[in-house]
């Protein structure tokens, strides 16, 4: 195996013995084989201009299943590969290469061995570090965009042009004659399409559950039976809330599900009791202590401990060997496990945080914000957000947020906010200094707000008193970064370390064009450099 798609790649270079995420070599190699089959299907659909729903869904689901912390089950990955074999044979018609016939005859071990010869290490050997790394930058961007496209699809929002781009992108990224400049251009095109997909997902979520509104969320438990929901998929939460009505079970959100409390049709359920715990990397300790059942709806699963393995369930594309997998149409196993567990035996101390600052509610306050900026009562905005993770160095983001002067406003989103979202930041004449804009895909909301402010001040985003301080972990963060670069946003600070798949030469291109830079060793020094003054 060789995998360097996440920020915690071993030694900052890549996992070659066992994934830091817990992925075993066979599963990793099978996923590289799946990427090859996805490229085959995408190329056929693009070259033949085929509109095929089965191929469309296979591509986004197949890409999503290879995102970090999604599918750790080699049997399920193999089933995806064989599903791809059937689709590409059908699309190819009678023109089936001998190589494909050979692949179709391989068992799971053979498929993994074939995959081990196809991953990023092989491409770096073939094309060099710059082009090989850029190829996988594009693939990782496609993976993240596919995750958002799948979330939107689940809520019934799709776009044929987006499906066509996935096919075209997989076709182009697998061409052996592509140049470095063409690969960079393709990466920015991924960012462009990802912006559209995030808009689709925003419309899907708000269309189904209403525009988020500022909402206080309890972060301590209440007495009673309990189910904890983690991941990103709001429909799974909605279906569980419906199926648990009147059963005496309280539902808690975890990780990226926290923003669900701001959606009117979700918060209307009285047994949506609050949020429990923090970001994904703490789940083993938090799930061990949670006295109920647990539902993982999308990526971010870690190896379950034996202490809760019999009461954690997966649904959708997320899977772990030996963990029960359920369909959202019937969450009865999750409900039964919750009723058997002891639940919380007493109420916790009353404590709340504020969420729900999507673009609708934030732009609703825009006139007041503009007035405060013009009067110099708000002097700067910081977007401090992205993925959280376990590797050292992420306390930088806590330090940055707490050191930010009281005449600045912090926008935040994704699970990176758990580094500081339970701290008290106060307000500026009624405008909270910390505005939680939602999940990672709600970068779309932040972009809409930034563009609206730029229009109000008759300038561009790069001229606003706005700085982006981003943390990354996996491929959703990659596609969001590509979206920001597509929009021409410069001076982004990225950390806690730069991607292993970006060679020094490729990084220099990004520095030259966008002045992207790593976060510094000191949050205070970075803050002072941004503001041009001591703090």
C-alpha positions, 0 to 999 in steps of 0.5 A: 500500500501507499497512501498520502491523501490525508494530513496525518500521512505517516512521517508526513510522507505516506502510509506504507505499512498500515494507514494512520486512519486504521486502513489495512493494506488490502483495503487500501490497495483495493481502493486504488484498484477501484480508482482505476475502474472509476477512471475506466468508467468515466473515460468511456462515458465521456468519450462516448458522450453516454448519459447513464444514471448507473454510471453517474451514481457509481462514479460519485459513490465510488469516489466517496467510498475511498475518502479517508475514514469512510469504508474500511471493509474490503468486501464492500470495496470489492463489491464496488469494483465488481459493480464497476466491471459490469458497468464498464463492460456494458458501456464498452459494448463488444470492445472489451480489452483483454486487460479487463477480462483478466481483471474480472477473473481476479479474486480479492487478493488478486484485485488488491495486488493489481491495485498495489501497482496502480496507486500514487507511488506508481504515478510518481515513478512514472510521471515524477513528483510534480505531475504525479502529485498533481494528478492525485491532487485532482483525484483527491479534489474529485473525491471531496466533490463527490462526497458533497454531490452524494449528499445532495443526490440523497436529498434529490438534487442532481445536475447532469453537467456535474455528472458529466464533469466527473466523467470528463475529469476522470478521463483527463486525469488518467491521460498519459500525455497531460502536462503540468499546466493542464493538470493545474488547470484541471485542479482549478476546474475541480474547484469551480465545479465544487462551488456549484456542488456546494451550492446544490447541497446548500439548496438541498439542505435548506430546501428540505429543512429550512434556512438555518437560524441562530440557535442555542444548543445544549452541550451537556446531557439530559437524563434518559435513553440516548442515541448519538449521531455523527457524520454529515448526512442530515437526512439520516438524522431526520429519518432517525428523529422521525423513527424515535418520536414518542419512544422516550429516546433523546437524540444527540449530535456529534462532530459535523452534525452539530449544525443540524440544530440550526435547521427549523425542521430538525430543531422542531423535534423536541427530542433533539436534545443537544450536542455531545462531544467534539470532533472526530478524532476524540470519538473513541474516548467519547463513544466509550463514555456515551451510555447509548447507541451510536449511528455513523452516517458518513465519513469520520469513523475510527476503529471502534473499541470493543466497549461500544462495538456492539452499540455502534452502527453504520449507514450509507457508504461508511462501513467497518468490518464487524460493525452492523450496517443499517438502512436509513429506512429502518433504524430499529436496531439502533433504537433497540440498542439505545433502549437496552443501554442505561442512558444518562442517569442524571442531567448535566450542568446547563451549558449552551453554545450558539450555532446557525449562522448560515448565509441567510442569517448572516447576510440578514445582519449585513447592514449592521456589520457594514456599519460596524466596519465603516465605524472601525468597530469591526476591524478584521474578519478571520475565517478559522475553520476546516478539518480537525485532527489528532496530530500535534500542532492544531492548538495553533487554531485555538491560540489564534482564535483566543488571541484575535483582538476584541475588535475582530470577528471570527467566522468558523465552520467544519469540525476545526471549530471544536478547538475553540467553539465552547469558549466565550468570545462576546459580541460587538454591539450585538453581533457575536464575535464567533459565528458558526457557519456550519459543516465543511460544505458550508464554506459555500455560506462563507463564500457568499458572505465574503462576496456580498461584503466585497460588493457592499464595499465595492471591492474584491474579496482579496481587498477585504479585511478578511483572512483565511486560516484553514486547517485540513485533514482529508479530501473535502478540505482539498476540494474546498481549497481548490474552490478558493483558488478557483475564485482567485482568493490569495494569502490563505494560511494552511496547516497544520502541515502542507499536503505530502502529495504537493511537490516543492515545485508544484507548491511554488506554483501555488505560492507564485499564483495565490501566495498560499503559505503554511501557518507559522510556528506562532499564532501571535506572530501570524496575527500580528503580521496580518494586522500589521500591529502588535496585539 
